[in-house]
Amino acid sequence: MSDVSTSSAPEILVCAADAVLEGGKGVRFPVTAGGEDGTGFVVRYQGKVYGYLNRCAHVPIELDWAEGEFFESSGLYLMCSTHGAIYVPESGFCAGGPCRGGRLRPITVIERDQHIYWQPDEYVRPACA
């Protein structure tokens, strides 16, 4: 989760930067993670964008309770809709609930020229389909 690209990895467009509002809805995007189809997501917290694999550290299910709804009611934490695990937006570390000791899988995101991009890595790749 970097503002500046330090790698030669390709950058894949997620959305326009103004589509991700502070503490608001996130934007999902298709990925293949560990050979399985899934989604990643970006959210904005304290002015910065963060990207994660949309998979709870407690049970490997998607977090959002409605598409793009990742923050709990206070807007301070990301929350799994199924079991209530909560995560710190800046790091993805579990802050409470059944995910104890867990962490969301980060995805490198870059905000540049009013757009948000993500970079594949050895585990999270562009979607197969």
Biotite code that builds the C-alpha atoms (Angstrom):
import biotite.structure as struc

atoms = struc.array([
    struc.Atom([0.000, 0.000, 0.000], chain_id="A", res_id=1, res_name="MET", atom_name="CA", element="C"),
    struc.Atom([2.133, 2.711, -1.349], chain_id="A", res_id=2, res_name="SER", atom_name="CA", element="C"),
    struc.Atom([1.565, 6.097, -2.894], chain_id="A", res_id=3, res_name="ASP", atom_name="CA", element="C"),
    struc.Atom([4.610, 5.726, -5.115], chain_id="A", res_id=4, res_name="VAL", atom_name="CA", element="C"),
    struc.Atom([5.367, 2.819, -7.389], chain_id="A", res_id=5, res_name="SER", atom_name="CA", element="C"),
    struc.Atom([8.732, 1.263, -6.549], chain_id="A", res_id=6, res_name="THR", atom_name="CA", element="C"),
    struc.Atom([8.271, -1.821, -8.679], chain_id="A", res_id=7, res_name="SER", atom_name="CA", element="C"),
    struc.Atom([8.116, -2.597, -12.357], chain_id="A", res_id=8, res_name="SER", atom_name="CA", element="C"),
    struc.Atom([4.945, -4.631, -11.761], chain_id="A", res_id=9, res_name="ALA", atom_name="CA", element="C"),
    struc.Atom([2.047, -3.659, -14.007], chain_id="A", res_id=10, res_name="PRO", atom_name="CA", element="C"),
    struc.Atom([-0.528, -1.258, -12.649], chain_id="A", res_id=11, res_name="GLU", atom_name="CA", element="C"),
    struc.Atom([-4.183, -2.135, -13.181], chain_id="A", res_id=12, res_name="ILE", atom_name="CA", element="C"),
    struc.Atom([-6.854, 0.548, -13.031], chain_id="A", res_id=13, res_name="LEU", atom_name="CA", element="C"),
    struc.Atom([-9.371, 0.152, -10.200], chain_id="A", res_id=14, res_name="VAL", atom_name="CA", element="C"),
    struc.Atom([-11.398, 3.352, -10.475], chain_id="A", res_id=15, res_name="CYS", atom_name="CA", element="C"),
    struc.Atom([-11.367, 7.128, -10.454], chain_id="A", res_id=16, res_name="ALA", atom_name="CA", element="C"),
    struc.Atom([-9.928, 8.453, -7.191], chain_id="A", res_id=17, res_name="ALA", atom_name="CA", element="C"),
    struc.Atom([-13.112, 10.372, -6.361], chain_id="A", res_id=18, res_name="ASP", atom_name="CA", element="C"),
    struc.Atom([-15.094, 7.097, -6.342], chain_id="A", res_id=19, res_name="ALA", atom_name="CA", element="C"),
    struc.Atom([-13.461, 6.211, -2.987], chain_id="A", res_id=20, res_name="VAL", atom_name="CA", element="C"),
    struc.Atom([-14.547, 8.694, -0.335], chain_id="A", res_id=21, res_name="LEU", atom_name="CA", element="C"),
    struc.Atom([-13.095, 9.080, 3.160], chain_id="A", res_id=22, res_name="GLU", atom_name="CA", element="C"),
    struc.Atom([-14.608, 6.392, 5.408], chain_id="A", res_id=23, res_name="GLY", atom_name="CA", element="C"),
    struc.Atom([-17.216, 5.620, 2.760], chain_id="A", res_id=24, res_name="GLY", atom_name="CA", element="C"),
    struc.Atom([-17.915, 2.777, 0.410], chain_id="A", res_id=25, res_name="LYS", atom_name="CA", element="C"),
    struc.Atom([-14.968, 0.893, -0.936], chain_id="A", res_id=26, res_name="GLY", atom_name="CA", element="C"),
    struc.Atom([-14.540, -0.253, -4.506], chain_id="A", res_id=27, res_name="VAL", atom_name="CA", element="C"),
    struc.Atom([-14.184, -3.954, -5.297], chain_id="A", res_id=28, res_name="ARG", atom_name="CA", element="C"),
    struc.Atom([-12.166, -5.357, -8.202], chain_id="A", res_id=29, res_name="PHE", atom_name="CA", element="C"),
    struc.Atom([-11.707, -8.904, -9.548], chain_id="A", res_id=30, res_name="PRO", atom_name="CA", element="C"),
    struc.Atom([-8.547, -10.857, -8.694], chain_id="A", res_id=31, res_name="VAL", atom_name="CA", element="C"),
    struc.Atom([-7.221, -14.394, -8.606], chain_id="A", res_id=32, res_name="THR", atom_name="CA", element="C"),
    struc.Atom([-5.663, -15.146, -5.222], chain_id="A", res_id=33, res_name="ALA", atom_name="CA", element="C"),
    struc.Atom([-3.773, -18.375, -4.718], chain_id="A", res_id=34, res_name="GLY", atom_name="CA", element="C"),
    struc.Atom([-5.370, -19.714, -7.883], chain_id="A", res_id=35, res_name="GLY", atom_name="CA", element="C"),
    struc.Atom([-8.935, -18.943, -6.744], chain_id="A", res_id=36, res_name="GLU", atom_name="CA", element="C"),
    struc.Atom([-11.205, -16.239, -8.137], chain_id="A", res_id=37, res_name="ASP", atom_name="CA", element="C"),
    struc.Atom([-12.042, -13.523, -5.667], chain_id="A", res_id=38, res_name="GLY", atom_name="CA", element="C"),
    struc.Atom([-12.101, -9.783, -5.165], chain_id="A", res_id=39, res_name="THR", atom_name="CA", element="C"),
    struc.Atom([-9.819, -7.131, -3.816], chain_id="A", res_id=40, res_name="GLY", atom_name="CA", element="C"),
    struc.Atom([-10.985, -3.776, -2.516], chain_id="A", res_id=41, res_name="PHE", atom_name="CA", element="C"),
    struc.Atom([-9.795, -0.248, -1.909], chain_id="A", res_id=42, res_name="VAL", atom_name="CA", element="C"),
    struc.Atom([-10.964, 2.131, 0.818], chain_id="A", res_id=43, res_name="VAL", atom_name="CA", element="C"),
    struc.Atom([-9.903, 5.625, 1.854], chain_id="A", res_id=44, res_name="ARG", atom_name="CA", element="C"),
    struc.Atom([-8.962, 6.302, 5.477], chain_id="A", res_id=45, res_name="TYR", atom_name="CA", element="C"),
    struc.Atom([-7.361, 9.476, 6.829], chain_id="A", res_id=46, res_name="GLN", atom_name="CA", element="C"),
    struc.Atom([-6.818, 10.718, 3.290], chain_id="A", res_id=47, res_name="GLY", atom_name="CA", element="C"),
    struc.Atom([-4.967, 7.667, 1.998], chain_id="A", res_id=48, res_name="LYS", atom_name="CA", element="C"),
    struc.Atom([-6.111, 4.682, -0.056], chain_id="A", res_id=49, res_name="VAL", atom_name="CA", element="C"),
    struc.Atom([-5.551, 1.131, 1.177], chain_id="A", res_id=50, res_name="TYR", atom_name="CA", element="C"),
    struc.Atom([-6.050, -2.116, -0.711], chain_id="A", res_id=51, res_name="GLY", atom_name="CA", element="C"),
    struc.Atom([-6.765, -5.598, 0.605], chain_id="A", res_id=52, res_name="TYR", atom_name="CA", element="C"),
    struc.Atom([-7.870, -9.006, -0.554], chain_id="A", res_id=53, res_name="LEU", atom_name="CA", element="C"),
    struc.Atom([-11.586, -9.254, 0.250], chain_id="A", res_id=54, res_name="ASN", atom_name="CA", element="C"),
    struc.Atom([-11.124, -12.286, 2.485], chain_id="A", res_id=55, res_name="ARG", atom_name="CA", element="C"),
    struc.Atom([-11.545, -12.367, 6.265], chain_id="A", res_id=56, res_name="CYS", atom_name="CA", element="C"),
    struc.Atom([-8.562, -13.662, 8.274], chain_id="A", res_id=57, res_name="ALA", atom_name="CA", element="C"),
    struc.Atom([-10.955, -15.636, 10.518], chain_id="A", res_id=58, res_name="HIS", atom_name="CA", element="C"),
    struc.Atom([-12.868, -17.549, 7.832], chain_id="A", res_id=59, res_name="VAL", atom_name="CA", element="C"),
    struc.Atom([-12.010, -17.034, 4.148], chain_id="A", res_id=60, res_name="PRO", atom_name="CA", element="C"),
    struc.Atom([-15.218, -15.211, 3.162], chain_id="A", res_id=61, res_name="ILE", atom_name="CA", element="C"),
    struc.Atom([-15.785, -11.722, 1.769], chain_id="A", res_id=62, res_name="GLU", atom_name="CA", element="C"),
    struc.Atom([-16.011, -8.930, 4.322], chain_id="A", res_id=63, res_name="LEU", atom_name="CA", element="C"),
    struc.Atom([-18.536, -6.471, 2.904], chain_id="A", res_id=64, res_name="ASP", atom_name="CA", element="C"),
    struc.Atom([-22.161, -6.773, 4.058], chain_id="A", res_id=65, res_name="TRP", atom_name="CA", element="C"),
    struc.Atom([-23.390, -4.990, 0.915], chain_id="A", res_id=66, res_name="ALA", atom_name="CA", element="C"),
    struc.Atom([-21.172, -4.377, -2.086], chain_id="A", res_id=67, res_name="GLU", atom_name="CA", element="C"),
    struc.Atom([-18.431, -1.937, -1.061], chain_id="A", res_id=68, res_name="GLY", atom_name="CA", element="C"),
    struc.Atom([-19.584, -1.591, 2.563], chain_id="A", res_id=69, res_name="GLU", atom_name="CA", element="C"),
    struc.Atom([-16.430, -2.407, 4.550], chain_id="A", res_id=70, res_name="PHE", atom_name="CA", element="C"),
    struc.Atom([-16.410, 0.138, 7.403], chain_id="A", res_id=71, res_name="PHE", atom_name="CA", element="C"),
    struc.Atom([-18.363, -0.476, 10.610], chain_id="A", res_id=72, res_name="GLU", atom_name="CA", element="C"),
    struc.Atom([-20.735, 2.252, 11.830], chain_id="A", res_id=73, res_name="SER", atom_name="CA", element="C"),
    struc.Atom([-18.098, 4.467, 13.507], chain_id="A", res_id=74, res_name="SER", atom_name="CA", element="C"),
    struc.Atom([-15.993, 4.551, 10.336], chain_id="A", res_id=75, res_name="GLY", atom_name="CA", element="C"),
    struc.Atom([-12.865, 3.661, 12.325], chain_id="A", res_id=76, res_name="LEU", atom_name="CA", element="C"),
    struc.Atom([-12.511, -0.026, 11.441], chain_id="A", res_id=77, res_name="TYR", atom_name="CA", element="C"),
    struc.Atom([-13.082, -2.411, 8.577], chain_id="A", res_id=78, res_name="LEU", atom_name="CA", element="C"),
    struc.Atom([-15.484, -5.158, 9.645], chain_id="A", res_id=79, res_name="MET", atom_name="CA", element="C"),
    struc.Atom([-16.378, -8.648, 8.475], chain_id="A", res_id=80, res_name="CYS", atom_name="CA", element="C"),
    struc.Atom([-20.140, -8.799, 8.056], chain_id="A", res_id=81, res_name="SER", atom_name="CA", element="C"),
    struc.Atom([-20.362, -12.485, 8.970], chain_id="A", res_id=82, res_name="THR", atom_name="CA", element="C"),
    struc.Atom([-18.658, -12.810, 12.367], chain_id="A", res_id=83, res_name="HIS", atom_name="CA", element="C"),
    struc.Atom([-17.850, -9.210, 13.323], chain_id="A", res_id=84, res_name="GLY", atom_name="CA", element="C"),
    struc.Atom([-14.058, -9.380, 13.055], chain_id="A", res_id=85, res_name="ALA", atom_name="CA", element="C"),
    struc.Atom([-12.669, -5.832, 12.918], chain_id="A", res_id=86, res_name="ILE", atom_name="CA", element="C"),
    struc.Atom([-9.488, -4.621, 11.247], chain_id="A", res_id=87, res_name="TYR", atom_name="CA", element="C"),
    struc.Atom([-7.367, -1.460, 11.396], chain_id="A", res_id=88, res_name="VAL", atom_name="CA", element="C"),
    struc.Atom([-7.713, 0.260, 7.978], chain_id="A", res_id=89, res_name="PRO", atom_name="CA", element="C"),
    struc.Atom([-4.050, 1.401, 7.801], chain_id="A", res_id=90, res_name="GLU", atom_name="CA", element="C"),
    struc.Atom([-2.508, -2.023, 8.430], chain_id="A", res_id=91, res_name="SER", atom_name="CA", element="C"),
    struc.Atom([-5.190, -4.677, 8.043], chain_id="A", res_id=92, res_name="GLY", atom_name="CA", element="C"),
    struc.Atom([-4.329, -6.065, 11.497], chain_id="A", res_id=93, res_name="PHE", atom_name="CA", element="C"),
    struc.Atom([-7.135, -7.583, 13.529], chain_id="A", res_id=94, res_name="CYS", atom_name="CA", element="C"),
    struc.Atom([-8.334, -5.186, 16.234], chain_id="A", res_id=95, res_name="ALA", atom_name="CA", element="C"),
    struc.Atom([-10.995, -7.427, 17.758], chain_id="A", res_id=96, res_name="GLY", atom_name="CA", element="C"),
    struc.Atom([-13.325, -10.331, 17.309], chain_id="A", res_id=97, res_name="GLY", atom_name="CA", element="C"),
    struc.Atom([-12.588, -13.860, 16.101], chain_id="A", res_id=98, res_name="PRO", atom_name="CA", element="C"),
    struc.Atom([-9.708, -12.819, 13.814], chain_id="A", res_id=99, res_name="CYS", atom_name="CA", element="C"),
    struc.Atom([-7.328, -12.446, 16.787], chain_id="A", res_id=100, res_name="ARG", atom_name="CA", element="C"),
    struc.Atom([-3.727, -12.414, 15.581], chain_id="A", res_id=101, res_name="GLY", atom_name="CA", element="C"),
    struc.Atom([-4.849, -12.306, 11.954], chain_id="A", res_id=102, res_name="GLY", atom_name="CA", element="C"),
    struc.Atom([-4.418, -9.750, 9.240], chain_id="A", res_id=103, res_name="ARG", atom_name="CA", element="C"),
    struc.Atom([-6.032, -8.899, 5.942], chain_id="A", res_id=104, res_name="LEU", atom_name="CA", element="C"),
    struc.Atom([-3.846, -9.661, 2.916], chain_id="A", res_id=105, res_name="ARG", atom_name="CA", element="C"),
    struc.Atom([-2.594, -6.280, 1.610], chain_id="A", res_id=106, res_name="PRO", atom_name="CA", element="C"),
    struc.Atom([-2.685, -5.371, -2.064], chain_id="A", res_id=107, res_name="ILE", atom_name="CA", element="C"),
    struc.Atom([-0.387, -2.583, -3.251], chain_id="A", res_id=108, res_name="THR", atom_name="CA", element="C"),
    struc.Atom([-2.398, 0.388, -4.473], chain_id="A", res_id=109, res_name="VAL", atom_name="CA", element="C"),
    struc.Atom([-1.253, 3.623, -6.068], chain_id="A", res_id=110, res_name="ILE", atom_name="CA", element="C"),
    struc.Atom([-3.199, 6.864, -6.341], chain_id="A", res_id=111, res_name="GLU", atom_name="CA", element="C"),
    struc.Atom([-1.999, 8.997, -9.239], chain_id="A", res_id=112, res_name="ARG", atom_name="CA", element="C"),
    struc.Atom([-3.517, 11.431, -11.746], chain_id="A", res_id=113, res_name="ASP", atom_name="CA", element="C"),
    struc.Atom([-6.976, 11.188, -10.126], chain_id="A", res_id=114, res_name="GLN", atom_name="CA", element="C"),
    struc.Atom([-7.071, 7.392, -10.506], chain_id="A", res_id=115, res_name="HIS", atom_name="CA", element="C"),
    struc.Atom([-6.415, 4.404, -8.246], chain_id="A", res_id=116, res_name="ILE", atom_name="CA", element="C"),
    struc.Atom([-4.413, 1.430, -9.544], chain_id="A", res_id=117, res_name="TYR", atom_name="CA", element="C"),
    struc.Atom([-3.414, -1.912, -7.999], chain_id="A", res_id=118, res_name="TRP", atom_name="CA", element="C"),
    struc.Atom([-0.291, -3.990, -8.550], chain_id="A", res_id=119, res_name="GLN", atom_name="CA", element="C"),
    struc.Atom([-0.312, -7.795, -8.767], chain_id="A", res_id=120, res_name="PRO", atom_name="CA", element="C"),
    struc.Atom([2.184, -9.776, -6.700], chain_id="A", res_id=121, res_name="ASP", atom_name="CA", element="C"),
    struc.Atom([3.161, -13.436, -6.358], chain_id="A", res_id=122, res_name="GLU", atom_name="CA", element="C"),
    struc.Atom([-0.177, -14.345, -4.701], chain_id="A", res_id=123, res_name="TYR", atom_name="CA", element="C"),
    struc.Atom([-2.748, -11.826, -5.945], chain_id="A", res_id=124, res_name="VAL", atom_name="CA", element="C"),
    struc.Atom([-2.953, -11.734, -9.736], chain_id="A", res_id=125, res_name="ARG", atom_name="CA", element="C"),
    struc.Atom([-5.365, -10.320, -12.319], chain_id="A", res_id=126, res_name="PRO", atom_name="CA", element="C"),
    struc.Atom([-8.595, -12.279, -12.554], chain_id="A", res_id=127, res_name="ALA", atom_name="CA", element="C"),
    struc.Atom([-8.496, -15.282, -14.886], chain_id="A", res_id=128, res_name="CYS", atom_name="CA", element="C"),
    struc.Atom([-11.900, -14.626, -16.454], chain_id="A", res_id=129, res_name="ALA", atom_name="CA", element="C"),
])
